[in-house]
Amino acid sequence: MVSIRATTETMGRTYRHAQRYRQIIGVLLRHGYYDVLKNLKLDQVLEGGLKRFKKTPDFQRLSRAERFRLVLEELGPTFIKAGQLLSTRPDLLPVDVLKELARLQDDVPSFPFEQVRGIVEEELGRPLEELFESFEEEPLAAASIGQVHRARTVEGREVVVKVQRPGLRRTIEVDLEIMLNLAQLVERRVDGWEVHRPTRVVEELGVSLEKELDYRLEAANQDRFSELLARDPRVRVPRVHRQATTRAVLTMEFVSGVKASNLPGLERFGVDPQRIADLAAELTMAQLFEQGFFHGDPHPGNLIVQPDGTLCYLDFGMVGRLDRANRESFADLLAGIVRRNPKVMVDALLELCDHREEIDRRSLERELGDFADRHFFQPLKNLSLGAVLQELLEVASRHQLRIPADLFLTIKALANIEGLCRNLDPDFEISEHAAPFLRRIQMERFFPQRWAGDLLDSSTTLLGLLRDLPGELRSTLSQIRRGRAKMAFEVVGMEPMLSTLDRVSNRLAFAIVLASLVIGSSLIVLAGLPPLWHDIPLIGLAGFVVAAVMAFWLLVSILKHGRM
């Protein structure tokens, strides 16, 4: 019974994969990505259908970057989230594609209220009427992961309930398996991409989606923000209703107000936009440089201003973390930008980024000097820090520096806040708000208690290393003595040659089979073995027909690849 069930599940998974593969390939073809499938050598598997689609393009008016964004939006939540992750990777994609991915929309039609009811009741274990005094059937908003409904608890509290889409986890699992297969094809078949390790990008996406699919993690982030900001009366975080929150349902306090970017709404409340800009910037700098825990997506829709002028944060599904070392290095990077000092910028970048090979520091400094000449000889108020940081990361990626995900998220958060604040206050300068925090974090390095703490940590680490060293050395020597120590070598760049050898060997085998078929058929004809047709053996005649078809197929394959 177990084996039958396992076989059934495997067949079901294979069928779902086949259906989804067909859908993905169809979307790629509709948007003119035949060349991608060809580079992955999928055109050899689906040759006829691919050519038919290629001849009917309807995408001439759109750029390739725009079509890529449309492909991801059409393929659904997994691919949208993949695009959002890729939008923070200038080491993988060109600038025009990154800008298009930043515009990804995940607004989708809402799912029926009966499904909402079923999910809420299954997750919370009670009928909807016992949980809520009222529950609005029409959602406030719908996105690719879930949708939000307004409700009132039986205790009379106004709340909003976020409900995850039905069947979403299964769809994402299938999509991730397919994306991992495609990433493996890219690494094997597209020259140069093995360095970027697209399989690792898919693995990072899987971890990110796993967190986003668990609303309990979002609730934990929200509670932590609430605790960090509890003593500041100017800011508010909605309270989570833990008794009505599970993996697929999140219930929180309802907050009324207007978007922080809504100038007419702020004027109606009598709230000074400049004060909101200063407050948003101050809170962001405190999160980045003091707390090391920050809101990763502070766009205007996630910042609400209440009638009394209180700023309220929403949606804590995306948060970032910076440890002390990264906070200090990022502060050095900003200080280098503000002071127009390329050497400081290089030092900070090398501290922040990973790099496998030795970096040509002189070349990097020279390019950052040109970068400084382009941007820094103008008033700071005319300088967009977010845009400068984005371009700086493009320079880093050209020098094979791998930028950590949290650093991308930091720059994205800064760019969002800067854009919001300049919309509220045209004279806003983010460097003025960053300067006190930068000075403070740099001065902390010289505090005696900081030195004492660092010395204690280093001493503890060194003592642990000295304690473990004899055992590790003994283990290594023992493995060498027993012949268990091994060295591994990896030859890079052999894939094109191996692919060519594989194709040549296949053709040789094909030709041998063809020749054997011709010789065998000739012998049968000469022997005159029955059954006969017009004194010609039918078996031999059939062999000649099959051989002719095979010879024509082999010739077409050779001509198609342009080599005899």
DAZIZI-V71685 format. One record per backbone hydrogen bond with DSSP energy under -0.5 kcal/mol. CO is the residue of the C=O (numbers start at 0). NH is the residue of the N-H. E is the energy in kcal/mol with one decimal. If there is no record, write none. Layout:
CO:NH:E
CO:NH:E
This chain:
0:4:-2.4
1:5:-2.7
2:6:-2.6
3:7:-2.5
4:8:-2.6
5:9:-2.4
6:10:-2.6
7:11:-2.5
8:12:-2.5
9:13:-2.6
10:14:-2.5
11:15:-2.5
12:16:-2.6
13:17:-2.5
14:18:-2.6
15:19:-2.6
16:20:-3.2
17:21:-2.2
18:22:-1.9
19:23:-2.9
20:24:-2.8
21:25:-2.2
22:26:-2.3
23:27:-2.5
24:28:-2.3
25:29:-2.4
26:30:-1.4
27:32:-2.9
28:31:-1.8
29:57:-0.6
32:36:-1.4
33:37:-2.2
34:38:-2.5
35:39:-1.8
36:41:-2.7
36:42:-0.9
37:40:-1.4
41:44:-0.6
41:45:-2.1
45:49:-2.0
46:50:-1.9
47:51:-1.8
48:52:-1.9
49:53:-2.2
50:54:-1.3
52:55:-1.6
58:61:-1.6
62:66:-2.2
63:67:-2.0
64:68:-2.0
65:69:-2.2
66:70:-2.3
67:71:-2.0
68:72:-2.3
69:73:-2.3
70:74:-1.8
71:75:-0.7
72:75:-0.6
75:79:-2.3
76:80:-2.7
77:81:-1.9
78:82:-2.3
79:83:-2.2
80:84:-2.1
81:85:-2.7
82:86:-1.8
84:87:-1.4
85:88:-2.2
88:91:-1.8
88:92:-1.6
93:97:-2.0
94:98:-2.4
95:99:-1.6
96:100:-2.6
97:101:-1.6
99:102:-1.6
100:103:-1.7
105:107:-0.6
105:143:-0.6
111:114:-0.6
111:115:-1.5
112:116:-3.1
113:117:-2.2
114:118:-2.4
115:119:-2.6
116:120:-2.7
117:121:-2.2
118:122:-2.7
119:123:-2.6
120:124:-1.6
126:129:-0.9
126:130:-1.0
127:130:-0.6
127:131:-2.5
130:153:-1.0
133:151:-2.6
140:147:-2.5
141:107:-0.6
144:164:-2.5
145:142:-2.6
146:162:-3.0
147:139:-2.8
147:140:-1.0
148:160:-3.3
149:135:-2.5
150:158:-2.7
151:132:-2.1
151:133:-1.6
152:155:-2.0
156:152:-2.4
157:253:-2.3
158:150:-2.8
159:161:-0.5
159:251:-2.3
160:148:-2.5
160:162:-0.5
161:249:-2.4
162:146:-2.2
164:167:-1.3
166:170:-1.9
167:171:-2.6
168:172:-2.2
169:173:-2.1
170:174:-2.5
171:175:-2.7
172:176:-2.0
173:177:-2.3
174:178:-3.0
175:179:-2.4
176:180:-1.9
177:181:-2.6
178:182:-2.6
179:183:-2.1
180:184:-1.9
181:185:-2.4
182:186:-2.3
183:187:-1.9
184:188:-2.9
185:189:-2.1
188:190:-0.6
189:192:-1.5
191:194:-0.7
192:196:-1.0
196:199:-1.0
196:200:-1.2
197:201:-2.1
198:202:-2.1
199:203:-2.4
200:204:-2.2
201:205:-2.4
202:206:-2.1
203:207:-2.5
204:208:-3.0
205:209:-2.3
206:210:-1.8
207:211:-2.1
208:212:-2.2
210:213:-1.1
212:214:-0.8
213:216:-1.4
213:217:-1.0
214:218:-2.4
215:219:-2.0
216:220:-2.5
217:221:-2.4
218:222:-2.4
219:223:-2.2
220:224:-2.4
221:225:-2.4
222:226:-2.0
223:227:-2.3
224:228:-2.3
226:229:-0.7
228:231:-1.5
230:232:-0.7
231:234:-1.4
233:310:-2.5
235:312:-2.0
238:252:-2.5
239:241:-1.1
240:243:-1.5
241:244:-1.6
246:214:-2.5
247:163:-2.4
248:245:-3.1
249:161:-3.3
250:240:-2.7
251:159:-2.5
257:304:-3.1
258:261:-2.0
260:262:-1.4
261:265:-2.3
262:266:-2.4
263:267:-2.2
264:268:-1.8
265:269:-0.8
265:270:-2.8
266:269:-0.6
270:272:-0.5
271:274:-0.6
271:275:-1.5
272:276:-2.3
273:277:-2.5
274:278:-2.4
275:279:-2.8
276:280:-2.2
277:281:-2.4
278:282:-2.6
279:283:-2.0
280:284:-2.4
281:285:-2.1
282:286:-2.2
283:287:-2.3
284:288:-2.8
285:289:-1.8
285:290:-2.3
286:291:-1.5
286:292:-1.0
291:321:-2.2
293:319:-2.5
296:298:-1.8
298:301:-2.3
299:259:-0.9
299:302:-1.2
301:313:-2.3
302:259:-2.3
303:305:-0.5
303:311:-3.5
304:257:-2.2
305:308:-2.6
309:305:-2.7
309:311:-0.5
310:235:-2.5
311:303:-2.9
312:237:-0.7
316:318:-0.6
317:295:-2.5
317:296:-0.5
319:293:-2.2
322:326:-2.6
323:327:-2.3
324:328:-2.3
325:329:-2.7
326:330:-2.3
327:331:-2.2
328:332:-2.1
329:333:-2.5
330:334:-2.5
331:335:-2.5
332:336:-1.9
333:337:-2.9
334:338:-2.7
335:339:-0.6
335:340:-2.9
336:339:-0.7
339:341:-0.6
340:344:-1.7
341:345:-2.5
342:346:-2.3
343:347:-2.3
344:348:-2.6
345:349:-2.5
346:350:-1.5
347:351:-2.1
348:352:-2.6
353:401:-3.5
358:360:-1.6
359:363:-2.2
360:364:-2.9
361:365:-2.3
362:366:-2.3
363:367:-2.4
364:368:-2.0
365:369:-2.0
366:370:-2.3
367:371:-2.5
368:372:-2.2
369:373:-1.8
370:374:-1.4
371:375:-2.9
375:377:-1.1
378:381:-1.6
379:382:-1.6
381:383:-0.5
382:384:-0.8
383:387:-2.5
384:388:-2.6
385:389:-2.1
386:390:-2.3
387:391:-2.2
388:392:-2.0
389:393:-1.5
390:394:-1.9
391:395:-2.1
392:396:-2.5
393:397:-1.7
394:398:-0.8
395:398:-0.8
395:400:-2.1
396:399:-1.7
399:401:-0.6
400:402:-0.6
401:353:-2.7
403:407:-1.6
404:408:-2.4
405:409:-2.1
406:410:-2.3
407:411:-2.6
408:412:-2.5
409:413:-2.4
410:414:-2.5
411:415:-2.4
412:416:-2.4
413:417:-2.6
414:418:-2.4
415:419:-2.3
416:420:-2.8
417:421:-2.2
418:422:-1.4
419:423:-1.7
420:424:-2.6
424:427:-2.4
428:431:-0.8
428:432:-0.9
429:433:-1.8
430:434:-2.2
431:435:-0.6
432:436:-0.5
433:437:-2.4
434:438:-2.5
435:439:-2.1
436:440:-2.5
437:441:-1.9
438:442:-2.3
439:443:-1.7
441:444:-0.7
442:445:-1.9
443:446:-1.3
446:449:-0.5
446:450:-1.9
447:451:-2.6
448:452:-2.2
449:453:-2.6
450:454:-2.7
451:455:-2.2
452:456:-2.4
453:457:-2.7
454:458:-2.5
455:459:-2.3
456:460:-2.4
457:461:-2.8
458:462:-2.6
459:463:-2.1
460:464:-2.2
461:465:-2.7
462:466:-2.2
463:467:-2.0
464:468:-1.8
465:469:-0.6
467:471:-2.4
468:472:-2.8
469:473:-2.5
470:474:-2.3
471:475:-2.2
472:476:-2.5
473:477:-2.1
474:478:-2.1
475:479:-2.1
476:480:-2.4
477:481:-1.9
478:483:-2.7
478:484:-1.0
479:482:-0.9
489:491:-0.6
493:497:-2.6
494:498:-2.6
495:499:-2.2
496:500:-2.6
497:501:-2.4
498:502:-2.2
499:503:-2.6
500:504:-2.7
501:505:-2.1
502:506:-2.1
503:507:-2.4
504:508:-2.5
505:509:-2.4
506:510:-2.8
507:511:-2.5
508:512:-2.3
509:513:-2.3
510:514:-2.8
511:515:-2.6
512:516:-2.2
513:517:-2.2
514:518:-2.7
515:519:-2.8
516:520:-2.3
517:521:-2.2
518:522:-2.3
519:523:-2.0
520:524:-2.3
521:525:-2.5
522:526:-2.1
523:527:-1.0
523:528:-1.4
530:537:-2.6
532:535:-1.1
535:532:-2.6
536:540:-2.1
537:541:-2.8
538:542:-2.0
539:543:-2.0
540:544:-2.1
541:545:-2.6
542:546:-2.3
543:547:-2.3
544:548:-2.3
545:549:-2.5
546:550:-2.5
547:551:-2.3
548:552:-2.3
549:553:-2.5
550:554:-2.2
551:555:-2.4
552:556:-2.2
553:557:-2.1
554:558:-2.7
555:559:-2.4
556:560:-1.3
557:562:-1.7
558:561:-1.2
